[in-house]
Amino acid sequence: MDLGISGKSALVLGGSQGLGLACAKALAEAGVHVAINGRDATRAQEAANQLGGSAIAVPGDIASPDKRLGIFNATREQLGRIDILVTNAGGPPPGPVEAHSQETWQKALETNMLAALDFTVMALPNMKQAGFGRIVNITSFTVREPYPNMGLATGVRAGLTGAMASLAHEVAPLGITVNNILPGLMDTGALERVYKAQSEREHISEDEAKQRMAESVPMKRLGLAEDFGPVCAFMCSIHASYITGQNITVDGGLVKSLL
């Protein structure tokens, strides 16, 4: 299927590995000029090299407010405009809500909520002028169905979800869509921290903890990056122009809610 976005430009935050990289790959395959952001400059450049073509690296830590404008401007200088924004960041540490300090909450807010909002605000003027824009936020299935020991991640991502829902209504008449994709238990580095913590809490091996997670999914397996990237690219396509303000769950049937 031709996604109709060849020649568009995209900034993918946290795009040097995991689900962010999966999105970047799928967009590049659709003919999009992709800027890959990541904290590690070497890894970001390696990811851009892997995509080839017009892909570029724009390294920087989005958790630092003073770095965000530089990342955005570097993308604009090299790609000319940003038609598509994919926000993504590694999840905060798992653990009971009472175990997290105020400093940990503040860091999670900066990384997983405020960074996405800042980049969105910076990208909107050009999207409005062009009459086209796609904003896709990678959040978590726990926004829809809270999970034990994931209160920190759920809390800040729920806040982002609420803000983006309001924004979706505000910009809908302007050709700009705003959606969230909620990954389930995906076999990436981010999940490794979760099953390691589970193995310590339950005094089982990491392999057993990982297997239990896989067994909890109706499809009896963990999700792969390849399950996720094409969904992200479709949500950025011309075919998704009538979809906005939605939370699309990619979880193998894990979430049991009706809505």
GUMI-349565 format. One record per residue: y, x, z of N, C-alpha, C in turn; residue in one letter. Coordinates in steps of 0.001 Angstrom, whole numbers, plus 500000, padded with zeros to 6 digits. Example, Ala and Ser with C-alpha at 12.3 -4.5 7.8 and 13.67 -1.06 7.14 Angstrom:
2
ATOM    n.Y    n.X    n.Z   ca.Y   ca.X   ca.Z    c.Y    c.X    c.Z code
ATOM 494310 513190 507800 495500 512300 507800 496700 513200 507800    A
ATOM 497750 512850 507080 498940 513670 507140 500030 512900 507870    S
% end
This chain:
259
ATOM    n.Y    n.X    n.Z   ca.Y   ca.X   ca.Z    c.Y    c.X    c.Z code
ATOM 498803 500837 500000 500000 500000 500000 501248 500872 500000    M
ATOM 502149 500567 499092 503434 501252 499063 504310 500662 500161    D
ATOM 504701 501489 501120 505485 500993 502255 506952 500783 501912    L
ATOM 507385 501255 500758 508749 501005 500314 509811 501801 501047    G
ATOM 509416 502904 501678 510388 503698 502435 510449 505147 501955    I
ATOM 509876 505407 500802 509959 506754 500241 511425 507134 500025    S
ATOM 511789 508327 500461 513162 508790 500341 514015 508506 501562    G
ATOM 513510 507665 502486 514223 507424 503734 514076 508653 504638    K
ATOM 514884 508706 505679 514839 509824 506621 514527 509312 508014    S
ATOM 513712 510078 508741 513278 509656 510075 513388 510800 511072    A
ATOM 513776 510450 512282 513722 511369 513418 512627 510871 514345    L
ATOM 511639 511722 514604 510538 511369 515495 510652 512219 516755    V
ATOM 511037 511591 517845 511128 512298 519120 509725 512526 519675    L
ATOM 509516 513682 520268 508186 513988 520774 507157 513984 519662    G
ATOM 507565 514490 518498 506717 514384 517316 505860 515595 517021    G
ATOM 505809 516560 517926 505081 517792 517630 503600 517733 517996    S
ATOM 503184 516658 518656 501777 516539 519034 501446 515082 519347    Q
ATOM 500169 514798 519516 499722 513489 519956 500152 512341 519064    G
ATOM 500540 511242 519695 500886 510032 518954 502163 510197 518153    L
ATOM 503098 510989 518664 504323 511247 517910 504028 511944 516602    G
ATOM 503151 512934 516646 502768 513649 515429 502019 512719 514479    L
ATOM 501197 511834 515020 500485 510871 514173 501471 509990 513414    A
ATOM 502533 509564 514085 503567 508769 513416 504273 509587 512349    C
ATOM 504620 510826 512695 505316 511695 511747 504468 511914 510489    A
ATOM 503174 512140 510664 502275 512344 509521 502238 511110 508631    K
ATOM 502090 509950 509244 502000 508716 508462 503297 508440 507706    A
ATOM 504419 508740 508329 505707 508552 507649 505862 509539 506495    L
ATOM 505471 510789 506736 505556 511796 505673 504678 511405 504481    A
ATOM 503496 510867 504769 502597 510434 503700 503196 509277 502899    E
ATOM 504108 508524 503532 504780 507418 502844 506015 507886 502081    A
ATOM 506261 509197 502078 507383 509742 501333 508670 509858 502107    G
ATOM 508588 509724 503429 509776 509804 504277 510090 511259 504594    V
ATOM 511370 511610 504618 511814 512928 505063 511839 512898 506590    H
ATOM 511019 513730 507219 510800 513622 508663 511363 514825 509413    V
ATOM 512096 514541 510488 512541 515568 511430 511695 515434 512685    A
ATOM 511022 516518 513045 510124 516496 514195 510797 517168 515382    I
ATOM 510931 516405 516447 511477 516946 517691 510351 517283 518660    N
ATOM 510575 518322 519445 509648 518697 520508 510304 519722 521395    G
ATOM 509865 519789 522646 510460 520754 523573 510186 522186 523154    R
ATOM 508984 522438 522639 508568 523780 522248 508936 524014 520781    D
ATOM 509846 524939 520540 510336 525179 519179 509223 525632 518244    A
ATOM 508342 526481 518741 507244 526986 517905 506308 525861 517499    T
ATOM 505955 525021 518463 505036 523918 518174 505687 522913 517224    R
ATOM 506978 522663 517406 507674 521727 516517 507690 522259 515087    A
ATOM 507936 523561 514948 507958 524147 513613 506570 524147 512984    Q
ATOM 505551 524398 513788 504179 524361 513278 503825 522956 512783    E
ATOM 504285 521950 513516 504031 520573 513103 504744 520267 511788    A
ATOM 505984 520723 511662 506732 520515 510418 506046 521227 509258    A
ATOM 505558 522430 509511 504842 523177 508472 503567 522446 508064    N
ATOM 502911 521849 509040 501684 521106 508777 501947 519915 507859    Q
ATOM 503078 519248 508080 503425 518108 507231 503852 518567 505840    L
ATOM 504490 519723 505780 504935 520251 504501 506070 519438 503908    G
ATOM 506290 519624 502620 507333 518880 501926 508694 519125 502538    G
ATOM 509406 518034 502839 510773 518138 503344 510852 518085 504863    S
ATOM 509712 518102 505547 509709 517989 507008 510436 519167 507642    A
ATOM 511200 518878 508684 511936 519916 509407 511670 519785 510896    I
ATOM 511966 520848 511631 511843 520845 513090 513233 520815 513709    A
ATOM 513412 519978 514718 514664 519928 515484 514298 519999 516968    V
ATOM 513973 521197 517440 513489 521333 518818 514572 521056 519850    P
ATOM 514116 520711 521044 515028 520462 522160 514398 519502 523144    G
ATOM 514797 519611 524389 514237 518780 525450 515072 517511 525600    D
ATOM 514524 516376 525191 515277 515124 525244 515495 514653 526679    I
ATOM 514787 515251 527632 515003 514900 529037 516351 515397 529541    A
ATOM 516956 516347 528818 518264 516889 529192 519353 516158 528414    S
ATOM 520192 515379 529096 521228 514621 528390 522130 515486 527514    P
ATOM 522410 516709 527936 523320 517564 527171 522680 518143 525912    D
ATOM 521367 517945 525723 520689 518449 524529 520566 517390 523436    K
ATOM 520756 516137 523791 520456 515045 522857 521383 515020 521653    R
ATOM 522669 515187 521880 523613 515158 520764 523326 516293 519790    L
ATOM 522977 517471 520298 522656 518603 519427 521443 518320 518555    G
ATOM 520418 517690 519135 519221 517333 518365 519579 516331 517273    I
ATOM 520376 515340 517640 520774 514308 516674 521599 514915 515545    F
ATOM 522578 515739 515906 523454 516339 514892 522684 517279 513969    N
ATOM 521724 518023 514531 520914 518927 513702 520123 518140 512668    A
ATOM 519636 516978 513077 518908 516115 512135 519831 515606 511039    T
ATOM 521004 515127 511432 521971 514613 510464 522401 515698 509474    R
ATOM 522623 516898 509979 523082 517985 509108 522047 518339 508053    E
ATOM 520767 518243 508414 519714 518659 507488 519169 517520 506629    Q
ATOM 519178 516308 507160 518626 515179 506404 519697 514235 505858    L
ATOM 520905 514375 506360 521991 513553 505846 522192 512243 506564    G
ATOM 521110 511589 506955 521216 510314 507665 519902 510080 508405    R
ATOM 519905 509096 509279 518685 508703 509979 518482 507209 509748    I
ATOM 517491 506880 508938 517160 505487 508653 516143 504934 509644    D
ATOM 515308 505845 510153 514189 505456 511017 514221 506323 512269    I
ATOM 514141 505689 513418 514085 506417 514684 512815 506015 515414    L
ATOM 511982 507003 515715 510779 506776 516524 510982 507506 517845    V
ATOM 511034 506762 518942 511222 507393 520243 509874 507521 520942    T
ATOM 509650 508684 521504 508367 508985 522130 508578 510124 523115    N
ATOM 507914 510037 524240 507980 511118 525228 506717 511075 526069    A
ATOM 506296 512230 526530 505131 512290 527403 505351 511452 528653    G
ATOM 504294 510793 529087 504407 509908 530232 504608 510655 531538    G
ATOM 505242 509992 532505 505407 510589 533830 504057 510761 534517    P
ATOM 504009 511517 535601 502733 511749 536275 502175 510477 536895    P
ATOM 500844 510320 536884 500229 509172 537544 500243 509353 539056    P
ATOM 499989 508265 539765 499927 508318 541218 500459 507047 541832    G
ATOM 500179 506817 543112 500687 505618 543784 502216 505577 543761    P
ATOM 502777 504398 543715 504228 504243 543681 504873 504958 544863    V
ATOM 504274 504843 546044 504866 505428 547249 504850 506956 547243    E
ATOM 504093 507551 546323 503975 509008 546300 505074 509688 545496    A
ATOM 505859 508923 544734 506858 509515 543848 508211 509631 544543    H
ATOM 508806 510795 544426 510118 511030 545021 511214 510432 544146    S
ATOM 512420 510338 544701 513551 509849 543920 513819 510778 542743    Q
ATOM 513632 512065 542946 513827 513032 541855 512854 512771 540708    E
ATOM 511614 512444 541060 510614 512152 540035 510980 510886 539262    T
ATOM 511479 509877 539972 511923 508652 539302 513090 508934 538368    W
ATOM 514046 509739 538821 515206 510060 537989 514791 510792 536719    Q
ATOM 513862 511733 536851 513394 512472 535679 512687 511534 534702    K
ATOM 511883 510626 535237 511179 509674 534377 512157 508757 533655    A
ATOM 513195 508336 534345 514216 507493 533712 514899 508236 532568    L
ATOM 515257 509485 532787 515914 510264 531737 514998 510451 530534    E
ATOM 513741 510784 530814 512811 511126 529742 512308 509911 528985    T
ATOM 511929 508867 529712 511214 507751 529102 512043 506499 528875    N
ATOM 513302 506502 529316 514140 505337 529070 515499 505729 528505    M
ATOM 516258 506525 529247 517632 506816 528849 517706 507648 527567    L
ATOM 516755 508550 527359 516760 509341 526128 516627 508438 524909    A
ATOM 515689 507507 524965 515495 506583 523843 516748 505759 523592    A
ATOM 517394 505316 524655 518619 504526 524501 519750 505361 523905    L
ATOM 519889 506600 524361 520942 507463 523832 520772 507698 522333    D
ATOM 519567 508037 521912 519334 508292 520484 519522 507016 519661    F
ATOM 519143 505886 520225 519337 504618 519534 520818 504344 519309    T
ATOM 521610 504527 520348 523055 504298 520235 523676 505228 519195    V
ATOM 523208 506465 519137 523745 507410 518159 523331 507041 516735    M
ATOM 522134 506490 516571 521628 506185 515237 522175 504884 514672    A
ATOM 522580 503969 515523 522953 502629 515069 524125 502574 514084    L
ATOM 525203 503335 514271 526332 503182 513337 525952 503366 511869    P
ATOM 525171 504398 511570 524768 504618 510179 523788 503564 509695    N
ATOM 522915 503102 510577 521986 502043 510201 522748 500773 509856    M
ATOM 523754 500454 510659 524573 499267 510390 525297 499396 509052    K
ATOM 525820 500583 508790 526549 500812 507546 525627 500676 506339    Q
ATOM 524388 501162 506489 523433 501110 505379 522795 499737 505219    A
ATOM 522845 498925 506268 522179 497631 506204 520674 497750 506291    G
ATOM 520211 498874 506827 518770 499109 506993 518561 500023 508193    F
ATOM 517596 499682 509016 517246 500553 510124 515937 500114 510743    G
ATOM 515175 501091 511181 513924 500817 511881 513918 501654 513160    R
ATOM 513810 500971 514295 513702 501651 515582 512357 501255 516181    I
ATOM 511531 502262 516419 510202 502034 516980 510056 502884 518227    V
ATOM 509768 502235 519341 509592 502930 520614 508111 502942 520987    N
ATOM 507603 504110 521297 506222 504226 521762 506250 504123 523288    I
ATOM 505676 503053 523823 505705 502836 525264 504279 502925 525819    T
ATOM 503735 501851 526346 502391 501894 526922 501865 500486 527117    S
ATOM 500544 500340 527039 499924 499036 527287 500172 498560 528722    F
ATOM 500513 499487 529611 500733 499097 531007 501999 498267 531179    T
ATOM 502875 498259 530167 504034 497366 530212 503565 495914 530175    V
ATOM 502486 495674 529448 501947 494315 529314 500943 493989 530419    R
ATOM 500179 494980 530844 499186 494776 531902 499217 495981 532838    E
ATOM 499938 495879 533957 500067 497020 534875 498714 497569 535308    P
ATOM 498685 498869 535463 497449 499605 535734 497630 500344 537058    Y
ATOM 496589 500434 537897 496730 501159 539163 497171 502608 538950    P
ATOM 498034 503073 539823 498522 504455 539822 499362 504804 538594    N
ATOM 499880 503787 537922 500738 504008 536752 502091 503329 536938    M
ATOM 502496 503118 538193 503724 502399 538475 504973 503080 537959    G
ATOM 504991 504409 538014 506160 505149 537539 506339 504954 536040    L
ATOM 505279 505172 535286 505347 505006 533831 505642 503565 533453    A
ATOM 504995 502633 534140 505191 501219 533835 506618 500788 534139    T
ATOM 507152 501248 535261 508491 500844 535667 509561 501248 534677    G
ATOM 509571 502524 534284 510647 502982 533396 510454 502438 531983    V
ATOM 509217 502295 531546 508994 501771 530197 509256 500273 530119    R
ATOM 509044 499574 531221 509407 498157 531253 510925 498004 531136    A
ATOM 511666 498904 531766 513120 498879 531637 513562 499099 530203    G
ATOM 512937 500066 529530 513252 500313 528123 512896 499096 527269    L
ATOM 511770 498486 527567 511338 497313 526808 512367 496189 526898    T
ATOM 512899 495963 528097 513894 494917 528274 515171 495192 527505    G
ATOM 515655 496421 527576 516882 496782 526865 516695 496655 525352    A
ATOM 515544 497094 524860 515298 497034 523423 515103 495600 522938    M
ATOM 514598 494728 523798 514456 493319 523420 515831 492688 523189    A
ATOM 516774 493021 524062 518135 492516 523876 518757 493088 522606    S
ATOM 518574 494389 522396 519131 495031 521209 518566 494416 519933    L
ATOM 517285 494100 519936 516660 493519 518741 517392 492268 518292    A
ATOM 517803 491442 519238 518548 490227 518901 519950 490560 518395    H
ATOM 520542 491583 518968 521923 491938 518612 522048 492452 517177    E
ATOM 521034 493190 516724 521139 493828 515403 520291 493149 514335    V
ATOM 519584 492101 514692 518705 491423 513730 519422 490979 512455    A
ATOM 520653 490477 512523 521309 490043 511276 521731 491191 510370    P
ATOM 521587 492428 510829 522129 493579 510105 521075 494377 509344    L
ATOM 519860 493855 509253 518804 494571 508542 518135 495641 509379    G
ATOM 518337 495588 510685 517771 496583 511603 516722 495902 512468    I
ATOM 515526 496470 512520 514489 495936 513392 514233 496898 514549    T
ATOM 513860 496316 515675 513591 497090 516892 512268 496597 517469    V
ATOM 511284 497459 517507 509970 497077 518013 509378 498187 518880    N
ATOM 508421 497802 519688 507711 498750 520530 506230 498741 520174    N
ATOM 505619 499910 520181 504169 500001 520006 503582 500482 521330    I
ATOM 502592 499749 521824 502015 500006 523137 500617 500599 522988    L
ATOM 500477 501911 523059 499146 502504 522966 498322 502205 524208    P
ATOM 497030 502039 523997 496111 501873 525110 495613 503223 525585    G
ATOM 494330 503320 525839 493742 504577 526301 493428 505437 525075    L
ATOM 494376 506281 524728 494266 507109 523530 493809 508515 523912    M
ATOM 492931 509080 523127 492354 510394 523424 493327 511501 523026    D
ATOM 494381 511630 523821 495402 512653 523596 495598 513455 524880    T
ATOM 496444 514458 524815 496714 515282 525986 497299 514490 527141    G
ATOM 498055 513435 526816 498665 512620 527867 497598 511938 528716    A
ATOM 496524 511475 528085 495468 510796 528832 494690 511780 529706    L
ATOM 494639 513024 529287 493892 514027 530047 494384 514102 531491    E
ATOM 495703 514031 531667 496247 514070 533033 495758 512890 533849    R
ATOM 495601 511740 533206 495203 510530 533915 493750 510616 534363    V
ATOM 492855 511035 533462 491453 511076 533898 491168 512266 534809    Y
ATOM 492001 513310 534747 491863 514389 535730 492229 513888 537119    K
ATOM 493317 513122 537191 493731 512554 538478 492680 511585 539003    A
ATOM 492091 510794 538098 491051 509858 538506 489832 510602 539039    Q
ATOM 489466 511697 538392 488297 512462 538839 488502 513014 540243    S
ATOM 489740 513412 540543 490039 513928 541877 490012 512818 542919    E
ATOM 490580 511651 542580 490611 510528 543528 489218 510014 543840    R
ATOM 488364 509952 542802 487057 509321 542954 485928 510329 543126    E
ATOM 486279 511618 543153 485298 512691 543376 484160 512632 542349    H
ATOM 484587 512525 541085 483635 512555 539977 484106 513615 538986    I
ATOM 483253 513947 538032 483631 514952 537047 484658 514370 536079    S
ATOM 485398 515259 535420 486374 514802 534433 485688 514090 533278    E
ATOM 484524 514585 532880 483796 513935 531784 483397 512515 532156    D
ATOM 482967 512324 533420 482574 510993 533847 483785 510062 533913    E
ATOM 484907 510592 534386 486126 509787 534445 486548 509363 533044    A
ATOM 486466 510286 532107 486833 509974 530722 485882 508937 530135    K
ATOM 484584 509066 530422 483603 508121 529907 483819 506726 530492    Q
ATOM 484177 506658 531771 484452 505363 532390 485639 504686 531708    R
ATOM 486644 505480 531381 487790 504921 530669 487365 504350 529320    M
ATOM 486560 505107 528600 486098 504639 527292 485287 503358 527427    A
ATOM 484446 503276 528460 483609 502100 528669 484432 500874 529046    E
ATOM 485620 501083 529592 486467 499946 529985 487117 499263 528782    S
ATOM 487084 499915 527642 487675 499367 526425 486627 498517 525704    V
ATOM 486960 497303 525286 485970 496471 524591 485294 497162 523407    P
ATOM 486028 498020 522698 485427 498740 521570 484582 499930 522007    M
ATOM 484570 500191 523326 483726 501238 523918 484045 502638 523421    K
ATOM 485294 502856 523126 485747 504192 522772 487227 504313 523052    R
ATOM 487674 505553 523191 489098 505806 523321 489753 505761 521944    L
ATOM 491027 505441 521927 491748 505405 520666 492040 506796 520143    G
ATOM 492208 506898 518841 492506 508164 518179 493905 508118 517575    L
ATOM 494460 509288 517350 495773 509349 516711 495754 508635 515370    A
ATOM 494613 508712 514682 494487 508084 513362 494508 506556 513446    E
ATOM 494220 506014 514628 494312 504573 514819 495761 504123 514974    D
ATOM 496616 505062 515344 497968 504728 515758 499029 504979 514683    F
ATOM 498962 506139 514037 500003 506535 513092 500298 505520 512002    G
ATOM 499281 504990 511321 499549 504016 510256 500248 502750 510742    P
ATOM 499979 502350 511994 500661 501170 512552 502160 501458 512680    V
ATOM 502453 502650 513161 503845 503072 513306 504550 503065 511952    C
ATOM 503909 503631 510948 504519 503686 509616 504730 502288 509051    A
ATOM 503766 501404 509268 503928 500030 508770 505122 499348 509427    F
ATOM 505310 499568 510731 506427 498935 511422 507774 499453 510931    M
ATOM 507762 500591 510257 508983 501152 509672 509171 500724 508217    C
ATOM 508204 500021 507675 508200 499721 506246 509038 498495 505899    S
ATOM 509206 498284 504593 509916 497086 504131 509087 495833 504400    I
ATOM 507774 495989 504551 506899 494843 504781 507013 494300 506203    H
ATOM 507640 495066 507086 507816 494627 508475 509250 494161 508725    A
ATOM 509949 493800 507666 511368 493462 507804 511608 492172 508580    S
ATOM 510558 491331 508733 510716 490074 509464 510055 490144 510844    Y
ATOM 509775 491355 511288 509180 491565 512606 510171 492346 513455    I
ATOM 510651 491751 514519 511568 492469 515414 511453 491927 516831    T
ATOM 511769 492776 517801 511703 492389 519205 510291 492229 519724    G
ATOM 509327 492859 519041 507924 492656 519397 507310 493872 520100    Q
ATOM 506235 493597 520835 505441 494634 521488 504049 494611 520875    N
ATOM 503774 495582 520027 502514 495643 519287 501541 496544 520050    I
ATOM 500458 495951 520529 499494 496701 521331 498395 497277 520445    T
ATOM 498160 498579 520583 497092 499268 519852 496161 499833 520915    V
ATOM 495142 499039 521286 494386 499377 522492 492901 499059 522443    D
ATOM 492383 498706 521268 490954 498406 521182 490546 497164 521950    G
ATOM 491513 496280 522257 491210 495052 522979 491290 495162 524488    G
ATOM 491851 496273 524982 491866 496522 526424 492698 495498 527199    L
ATOM 493896 495189 526700 494774 494252 527413 494224 492838 527273    V
ATOM 494151 492146 528401 493507 490837 528421 494494 489667 528440    K
ATOM 495790 489958 528384 496779 488883 528431 496784 488090 527127    S
ATOM 497218 486831 527204 497296 485996 526007 498460 486405 525117    L
ATOM 499558 486891 525710 500760 487203 524943 501077 488684 525013    L
% end
